[in-house]
Amino acid sequence: MASNDANRAATRRRRQLWAGVLALLGLVLLVIGLTVADGVAAWVEVVAAILLLVTSYLVQHLARRDTVYRRDEPR
């Protein structure tokens, strides 16, 4: 049981780390797309940034859902 909890905690931390990395990349692309890039490249970077931010949110949601909705006692 303790091993299972440790595995869940490690998985949650790993998902949170990936969500943070994806969010950081998305924000960097968004800033570059809105300030530096021009024309089609800007639109491509903004769309890619939005996709990265949405993916980051989904990964965070999965990590939170596993923590909030897991069963405490085995049946």
Secondary structure, DSSP 4 states (H G I P E B T S, - for coil): -HHHHHHHHHHHHHHHHHHHHHHHHHHHHHHHHHHT--THHHHHHHHHHHHHHHHHHHHHHHHHHHHHSS-SS--
